[in-house]
């Protein structure tokens, strides 16, 4: 009897919260379409990316080319919860990243603030990611405002079957 009461008096088990389903899922393997893209950096030329997404967490990693050549693309993780977080940005050092879903659910916005220690936040890049209706085309449009100059880029990726 006491054993039964101990079980009843024990703290209730908490249920694991279901991760909210994001409005878009970028998961898949994607290849850059150079004809549709504009102002592609030399590192992104010929890029093939593998994306895994779980809820608001998106992991992006380069797919190694068949010839084994080394690419200048770094693997990264994006957290799309609209809260700023510090992130290593490769040779550029650290930056502050904020990413979230657009209210209409049709895009993901990302803002990166970086800069030298004496001027943190002096370089800003804002990006918008969208998927086509059939989920076969991923468009990443970015505007950068580093000190002294600004630039725009449009990267268009096509989903690789399989």
C-alpha positions in Angstrom: 0.0 0.0 0.0 2.8 2.5 0.9 4.5 1.7 -2.4 1.4 2.6 -4.3 1.1 5.9 -2.4 4.7 6.7 -3.2 4.0 6.2 -6.9 1.0 8.5 -6.7 2.9 11.1 -4.7 5.8 11.2 -7.1 6.1 14.2 -9.2 4.2 13.9 -12.5 6.2 13.0 -15.5 6.7 15.9 -17.8 5.9 15.2 -21.4 8.4 16.2 -24.0 7.2 19.3 -25.8 6.6 18.8 -29.5 8.9 21.1 -31.4 6.8 23.6 -33.3 6.6 22.8 -37.0 8.3 25.6 -38.9 6.5 27.0 -41.9 9.3 26.0 -44.3 11.6 23.0 -44.4 14.9 23.5 -46.2 16.0 19.9 -45.7 17.6 18.2 -48.7 20.6 18.4 -51.0 20.9 21.5 -53.1 23.1 22.6 -56.1 23.8 26.2 -57.0 22.2 27.3 -60.3 24.9 29.7 -61.7 22.7 31.0 -64.5 19.9 32.2 -62.1 22.3 33.4 -59.4 23.8 36.9 -59.2 27.0 38.1 -57.5 28.1 34.7 -56.4 31.2 34.7 -54.2 34.2 32.7 -55.4 33.7 30.3 -52.4 30.1 29.5 -53.5 30.9 28.8 -57.2 29.7 25.2 -57.9 28.4 24.8 -54.4 26.4 21.7 -53.4 24.9 21.9 -49.9 23.3 19.4 -47.7 20.6 20.8 -45.3 19.1 19.1 -42.3 16.4 20.8 -40.4 14.6 20.0 -37.1 12.2 22.6 -36.0 13.8 26.0 -35.9 17.4 24.5 -36.1 18.9 24.3 -39.6 22.3 22.7 -40.3 24.0 23.4 -43.6 27.1 21.6 -44.7 29.0 21.5 -48.0 28.9 18.3 -50.0 32.4 17.3 -50.9 33.0 17.3 -54.7 33.6 14.0 -56.4 37.2 15.1 -57.3 37.8 15.6 -53.5 38.7 19.3 -54.0 38.5 21.4 -50.9 35.8 24.0 -50.8 35.9 27.3 -49.0 32.3 26.8 -47.6 32.0 26.2 -43.9 29.4 24.1 -42.2 27.0 26.2 -40.2 23.9 26.1 -38.0 21.1 28.6 -38.0 18.6 28.9 -35.1 15.4 30.5 -36.4 13.8 31.5 -33.1 14.1 35.4 -33.5 16.6 35.6 -30.6 20.1 36.9 -31.2 23.0 34.6 -30.5 26.8 34.9 -30.9 28.3 32.8 -33.6 31.8 32.1 -35.1 31.9 33.5 -38.6 35.1 31.9 -39.8 38.0 34.2 -40.5 35.8 37.2 -39.8 35.7 36.3 -36.1 32.4 36.3 -34.2 29.1 38.0 -35.0 25.6 38.4 -33.7 23.0 36.4 -35.6 19.3 36.8 -35.4 17.0 34.6 -37.6 13.2 34.1 -37.6 10.2 33.2 -39.7 8.3 35.9 -41.6 4.8 36.5 -40.3 3.3 35.2 -43.5 5.3 32.0 -43.2 6.7 32.3 -46.7 10.3 33.1 -45.8 13.1 33.0 -43.3 15.0 36.2 -42.5 18.5 36.3 -41.1 20.5 39.3 -39.9 24.2 39.0 -39.1 26.1 41.8 -37.4 29.9 41.6 -37.3 32.9 43.8 -37.4 36.3 44.4 -35.7 36.4 44.5 -31.9 36.7 48.3 -32.0 33.5 48.5 -34.2 31.3 45.5 -33.4 28.2 45.6 -35.6 29.7 47.8 -38.2 29.2 45.2 -40.9 25.6 43.9 -41.4 24.2 41.3 -43.7 20.5 40.7 -44.1 19.2 37.7 -45.9 15.9 36.3 -46.9 15.5 32.6 -47.8 12.4 31.4 -49.8 11.3 28.1 -51.3 9.3 27.7 -54.5 5.8 26.4 -54.2 7.0 22.9 -55.3 9.9 23.1 -52.8 12.4 22.4 -55.6 14.0 25.9 -55.7 15.7 27.7 -52.8 16.4 31.4 -53.2 18.8 33.2 -50.8 18.8 37.0 -51.3 21.3 39.0 -49.3 22.2 42.6 -48.8 25.6 43.4 -47.2 26.6 46.7 -45.7 30.3 46.4 -44.7 32.0 49.6 -43.9 32.6 51.7 -47.0 30.6 49.6 -49.5 27.5 47.6 -49.9 26.5 44.6 -52.1 23.7 42.4 -53.1 23.7 38.7 -53.9 21.1 36.2 -55.1 21.9 32.6 -54.8 19.5 30.1 -56.5 19.7 26.5 -55.5 17.9 23.5 -57.1 17.0 20.4 -55.1 18.8 17.3 -56.1 16.6 14.2 -56.3 17.3 11.4 -54.0 
